[in-house]
Amino acid sequence: MPEKVTIADVARRANVSRQTVSNVLNSPDLVREETRERVRQAVEELGYRVNQAARRMRTGRSRLLAVRIERTQDGMNVFDRFLHGLTESAAKAGYRVILYSADDDQSEIATFDDLLGAYEPDAFVLTGTHYGDVRTSWLAERELAFVTFGRPWGMPEGGDHPWVDVDGAAGTAAATRHLLDAGHRRIGFIGWPEGSGVGDDRRSGWVRALGDTSPEDSEAGVLERRTDGSAAEGETAARELIAAGATALVCVSDSVALGAMQAGPVPVIGFDDTPVAAAIGLTSLSQPLSDAAVRCVRVLTRLLEDDSPDKPDHVLLQPSLVIRRTA
């Protein structure tokens, strides 16, 4: 049986002290990047494995972050890049990510309870925020660390917990202005049902951009349809809008835009810049998902390392318009 690799072995290989190796494994922010990389290389070369149970007993922390896997629609999942970025960023900060699934708020809260009993994650990353979201109050009441990827819709002044989000209104406003610059004046919008925080935010950018032209040019509430978010309903809505005189369309998602493209030869802009959008040449708004993941981990690290931050972090990132042949 091969001899067990110890922290002392790693320290000798990396030419650092055992305390430095321990810091890299448990509190990497205390160590310079150059030293961290040298220790990590030694860990990899020697095949050193941390005893998680022992480390939890020493530090009182599991170094685990929990996040839900989002469902896909029409084969599109925009959160793959976010999860990949979250896993990478967490690893660099000395954490690991555990994934779970849930159908609704109550089942997710039940999963929180199960995870806390079985794995004791240090923090949670919540996605899919919405009006009346009870998950955040459940975690806050128990003084558990968390960040949401998404704003706390309906809360005044951004809410009282940390969040990272993408400015959907700025994105659809940019998309609408792009079509206005191309000469279109009757620009339709295909969205989600009213009351969707993300959907209403994206719709507001379209309204704002049209209103910036002149009041008589504004088509808000006229050239608009709401859907369940599927490609099939996107196509139906697009046909109705084109029949009503729309010469271009802004869509709340790539899934909706995929259906809208089947309705007629008018420019269509989606949202999320999924791999499908790139494959079919759909102009779309790209969310900075990798950056959002980095910011989420940074927020949680601050929460876990600082017992009394001055105020919760609120980070609003900007999407970018990726122009392709369809717009």
C-alpha positions as CSV (number, residue, x, y, z in Angstrom):
1,M,0.0,0.0,0.0
2,P,1.5,3.4,-1.0
3,E,2.4,5.7,1.9
4,K,-0.2,8.3,2.8
5,V,0.7,11.9,1.6
6,T,0.7,14.4,4.4
7,I,0.6,18.2,4.7
8,A,4.3,18.1,5.5
9,D,5.0,16.3,2.2
10,V,3.1,19.0,0.3
11,A,4.9,21.8,2.3
12,R,8.3,20.3,1.4
13,R,7.4,20.0,-2.3
14,A,6.1,23.6,-2.5
15,N,8.9,24.9,-0.3
16,V,6.5,26.5,2.2
17,S,5.5,26.0,5.8
18,R,2.8,23.5,6.8
19,Q,0.8,26.5,8.1
20,T,0.9,28.0,4.6
21,V,-0.4,24.8,3.1
22,S,-3.2,24.8,5.7
23,N,-4.0,28.4,4.9
24,V,-4.2,27.6,1.1
25,L,-6.6,24.7,1.9
26,N,-8.7,26.5,4.5
27,S,-8.3,30.3,4.0
28,P,-6.8,30.8,0.5
29,D,-7.5,34.6,0.6
30,L,-4.7,34.9,3.2
31,V,-2.1,33.6,0.8
32,R,-0.6,35.3,-2.3
33,E,-1.8,34.0,-5.6
34,E,1.8,32.9,-6.6
35,T,2.1,30.8,-3.4
36,R,-1.4,29.4,-3.7
37,E,-0.6,28.1,-7.2
38,R,2.7,26.5,-6.0
39,V,0.9,24.7,-3.2
40,R,-2.0,23.6,-5.5
41,Q,0.6,22.2,-8.0
42,A,2.3,20.3,-5.2
43,V,-1.1,19.0,-4.0
44,E,-1.9,17.8,-7.5
45,E,1.5,16.2,-8.2
46,L,1.5,14.3,-4.9
47,G,-2.1,13.3,-5.0
48,Y,-2.8,14.8,-1.6
49,R,-6.4,14.4,-0.4
50,V,-7.9,16.6,2.3
51,N,-9.7,14.9,5.1
52,Q,-13.0,16.9,4.9
53,A,-14.3,15.6,8.2
54,A,-11.2,16.5,10.0
55,R,-11.1,20.0,8.4
56,R,-14.7,20.6,9.3
57,M,-13.9,19.8,13.0
58,R,-11.0,22.2,12.9
59,T,-12.7,25.1,11.2
60,G,-16.4,24.5,11.9
61,R,-17.0,24.9,8.1
62,S,-17.7,22.4,5.3
63,R,-16.4,24.6,2.5
64,L,-19.5,23.7,0.5
65,L,-21.8,26.0,-1.5
66,A,-25.2,24.6,-2.5
67,V,-27.1,25.7,-5.7
68,R,-30.2,24.4,-7.6
69,I,-30.1,23.0,-11.1
70,E,-32.5,24.9,-13.3
71,R,-34.9,23.2,-15.7
72,T,-34.4,23.5,-19.4
73,Q,-37.1,24.7,-21.9
74,D,-37.1,23.7,-25.5
75,G,-33.7,22.1,-24.9
76,M,-32.1,25.4,-23.8
77,N,-30.4,25.9,-20.5
78,V,-28.8,29.3,-20.0
79,F,-27.5,28.4,-16.5
80,D,-24.9,25.8,-17.8
81,R,-22.3,28.6,-18.1
82,F,-23.3,30.0,-14.7
83,L,-22.8,26.7,-13.0
84,H,-19.5,26.1,-14.7
85,G,-18.3,29.5,-13.7
86,L,-19.6,29.0,-10.1
87,T,-17.7,25.7,-9.8
88,E,-14.5,27.2,-11.0
89,S,-14.7,30.4,-8.9
90,A,-15.6,28.4,-5.8
91,A,-12.7,26.0,-6.3
92,K,-10.3,29.0,-6.5
93,A,-11.7,30.3,-3.3
94,G,-11.3,26.9,-1.6
95,Y,-15.0,25.8,-1.9
96,R,-16.9,23.1,-3.6
97,V,-20.3,23.2,-5.2
98,I,-23.1,20.7,-4.5
99,L,-26.1,20.6,-6.8
100,Y,-29.7,19.8,-5.9
101,S,-33.1,19.9,-7.7
102,A,-36.5,21.2,-6.6
103,D,-39.9,21.8,-8.2
104,D,-41.1,24.8,-6.2
105,D,-40.2,27.0,-3.2
106,Q,-41.5,24.6,-0.5
107,S,-39.7,21.6,-1.9
108,E,-36.6,23.7,-2.2
109,I,-36.9,24.7,1.5
110,A,-37.3,21.1,2.4
111,T,-34.1,20.4,0.4
112,F,-32.3,23.1,2.4
113,D,-33.2,21.3,5.6
114,D,-32.0,18.0,4.2
115,L,-28.7,19.4,3.0
116,L,-28.1,21.2,6.2
117,G,-28.6,17.9,8.1
118,A,-26.5,15.8,5.8
119,Y,-23.7,18.1,4.5
120,E,-23.9,21.4,6.4
121,P,-23.2,23.7,3.4
122,D,-21.7,27.0,4.4
123,A,-23.9,29.0,2.1
124,F,-26.5,28.8,-0.7
125,V,-26.7,30.4,-4.1
126,L,-30.4,30.9,-5.0
127,T,-31.5,31.2,-8.6
128,G,-34.9,31.9,-10.2
129,T,-36.0,34.7,-7.9
130,H,-39.6,35.9,-8.1
131,Y,-42.3,37.9,-6.4
132,G,-43.2,36.5,-3.0
133,D,-40.0,34.4,-2.8
134,V,-40.1,32.8,0.6
135,R,-36.8,31.0,0.3
136,T,-34.8,34.1,1.2
137,S,-36.8,34.8,4.4
138,W,-36.4,31.1,5.5
139,L,-32.6,31.4,5.1
140,A,-32.4,34.8,6.7
141,E,-34.5,33.8,9.7
142,R,-31.9,31.0,10.4
143,E,-29.0,33.4,9.8
144,L,-27.7,31.2,7.0
145,A,-25.4,32.8,4.4
146,F,-26.7,33.1,0.9
147,V,-26.7,35.2,-2.3
148,T,-29.3,35.3,-5.0
149,F,-28.6,35.3,-8.7
150,G,-31.5,37.6,-9.4
151,R,-33.0,40.6,-7.7
152,P,-35.5,40.3,-4.8
153,W,-38.5,41.4,-6.9
154,G,-41.0,43.6,-5.1
155,M,-38.6,44.6,-2.3
156,P,-37.9,48.3,-1.8
157,E,-34.4,49.7,-2.4
158,G,-33.1,46.4,-3.7
159,G,-33.9,44.4,-0.6
160,D,-31.9,43.6,2.5
161,H,-29.9,40.6,1.3
162,P,-27.0,40.3,-1.1
163,W,-27.7,39.7,-4.8
164,V,-26.1,39.6,-8.2
165,D,-28.2,40.2,-11.3
166,V,-28.1,41.1,-15.0
167,D,-29.9,44.4,-16.1
168,G,-32.5,42.9,-18.5
169,A,-34.1,46.3,-19.1
170,A,-30.9,47.7,-20.3
171,G,-30.5,44.8,-22.7
172,T,-33.9,45.0,-24.3
173,A,-33.6,48.8,-24.6
174,A,-30.3,48.3,-26.5
175,A,-31.9,45.7,-28.7
176,T,-34.9,48.0,-29.5
177,R,-32.6,50.9,-30.2
178,H,-30.6,48.7,-32.6
179,L,-33.8,48.0,-34.5
180,L,-34.8,51.7,-34.4
181,D,-31.4,52.7,-35.8
182,A,-32.1,50.2,-38.7
183,G,-35.2,52.1,-39.6
184,H,-37.9,50.1,-37.8
185,R,-40.7,51.9,-36.0
186,R,-43.3,49.2,-35.4
187,I,-41.2,46.9,-33.1
188,G,-43.2,44.2,-31.3
189,F,-42.3,42.5,-28.0
190,I,-43.0,38.9,-27.1
191,G,-42.7,38.3,-23.3
192,W,-43.7,36.1,-20.4
193,P,-46.9,36.4,-18.3
194,E,-47.3,39.6,-16.3
195,G,-45.9,39.3,-12.8
196,S,-42.6,37.6,-13.9
197,G,-39.9,39.8,-12.3
198,V,-37.3,39.0,-15.0
199,G,-39.9,39.2,-17.8
200,D,-41.4,42.5,-16.6
201,D,-37.9,43.9,-16.3
202,R,-37.0,42.9,-19.9
203,R,-40.3,44.3,-21.1
204,S,-39.6,47.7,-19.5
205,G,-36.5,48.2,-21.6
206,W,-38.5,47.8,-24.8
207,V,-41.1,50.3,-23.5
208,R,-38.5,52.8,-22.5
209,A,-36.6,52.6,-25.8
210,L,-39.8,53.1,-27.8
211,G,-40.9,56.0,-25.6
212,D,-37.6,57.7,-26.2
213,T,-38.4,58.1,-29.9
214,S,-41.6,60.1,-29.6
215,P,-45.0,59.4,-27.9
216,E,-46.8,58.7,-31.1
217,D,-44.2,56.1,-32.1
218,S,-44.6,54.1,-28.9
219,E,-46.2,50.7,-29.5
220,A,-46.2,49.5,-25.9
221,G,-49.4,47.6,-25.1
222,V,-50.2,47.5,-28.9
223,L,-47.6,45.4,-30.5
224,E,-47.1,43.1,-27.6
225,R,-47.9,39.5,-26.7
226,R,-47.3,37.4,-23.6
227,T,-46.5,33.7,-23.8
228,D,-45.6,30.7,-21.6
229,G,-42.0,31.0,-22.9
230,S,-42.2,28.1,-25.3
231,A,-41.1,28.2,-29.0
232,A,-44.5,27.1,-30.1
233,E,-46.3,30.1,-28.4
234,G,-43.5,32.4,-29.6
235,E,-44.3,31.5,-33.2
236,T,-48.1,32.0,-32.7
237,A,-47.5,35.4,-31.0
238,A,-45.1,36.5,-33.8
239,R,-47.6,35.7,-36.5
240,E,-50.2,37.8,-34.7
241,L,-47.8,40.7,-34.3
242,I,-46.6,40.6,-37.9
243,A,-50.3,40.6,-39.0
244,A,-50.8,43.6,-36.8
245,G,-48.0,45.4,-38.6
246,A,-44.8,44.7,-36.7
247,T,-41.7,44.9,-38.8
248,A,-39.3,43.6,-36.2
249,L,-39.5,41.7,-32.9
250,V,-37.7,41.7,-29.6
251,C,-38.2,38.5,-27.5
252,V,-37.9,37.8,-23.8
253,S,-35.7,34.7,-24.4
254,D,-34.0,32.7,-27.2
255,S,-36.6,30.0,-26.8
256,V,-39.4,32.5,-27.7
257,A,-37.3,34.0,-30.4
258,L,-36.7,30.5,-32.0
259,G,-40.4,30.2,-32.5
260,A,-40.8,33.8,-33.7
261,M,-38.2,33.2,-36.4
262,Q,-40.6,30.7,-38.0
263,A,-43.4,33.2,-38.4
264,G,-42.0,35.4,-41.2
265,P,-39.0,37.2,-42.6
266,V,-38.7,40.0,-40.0
267,P,-35.7,40.7,-37.8
268,V,-35.9,38.9,-34.4
269,I,-33.7,39.5,-31.4
270,G,-33.6,37.0,-28.5
271,F,-32.2,37.1,-25.0
272,D,-29.6,34.8,-23.3
273,D,-27.4,34.1,-26.4
274,T,-27.7,30.3,-26.0
275,P,-25.6,27.9,-28.2
276,V,-28.8,27.5,-30.3
277,A,-28.8,31.2,-31.0
278,A,-25.2,31.0,-32.2
279,A,-25.9,28.0,-34.4
280,I,-28.9,29.5,-36.2
281,G,-27.5,33.0,-36.5
282,L,-30.0,34.6,-34.1
283,T,-29.1,38.1,-32.8
284,S,-29.3,37.9,-29.0
285,L,-28.4,39.5,-25.7
286,S,-25.6,37.8,-23.9
287,Q,-25.7,37.6,-20.1
288,P,-22.2,37.8,-18.5
289,L,-22.9,34.6,-16.6
290,S,-19.2,33.8,-15.8
291,D,-18.8,37.2,-14.3
292,A,-22.0,36.8,-12.4
293,A,-20.7,33.5,-10.9
294,V,-17.5,35.1,-9.9
295,R,-19.4,37.9,-8.2
296,C,-21.6,35.5,-6.3
297,V,-18.6,33.6,-4.9
298,R,-17.0,36.9,-4.0
299,V,-20.1,38.0,-2.2
300,L,-20.3,34.8,-0.2
301,T,-16.6,34.8,0.6
302,R,-17.1,38.3,2.0
303,L,-20.1,37.1,4.0
304,L,-18.3,34.1,5.4
305,E,-15.0,35.8,6.2
306,D,-16.5,39.1,7.5
307,D,-19.1,38.7,10.4
308,S,-20.4,42.2,10.0
309,P,-20.3,43.6,6.5
310,D,-21.5,47.3,6.3
311,K,-24.3,46.5,3.9
312,P,-25.5,43.7,1.6
313,D,-23.8,43.6,-1.8
314,H,-26.0,44.5,-4.7
315,V,-24.3,43.9,-8.1
316,L,-26.1,44.7,-11.4
317,L,-24.2,43.6,-14.5
318,Q,-24.8,44.7,-18.1
319,P,-25.7,42.3,-21.0
320,S,-24.2,42.8,-24.5
321,L,-25.9,42.6,-27.8
322,V,-24.4,39.9,-30.1
323,I,-25.5,40.9,-33.6
324,R,-26.0,38.2,-36.2
325,R,-27.7,38.1,-39.6
326,T,-31.3,37.9,-38.3
327,A,-31.4,41.5,-37.0
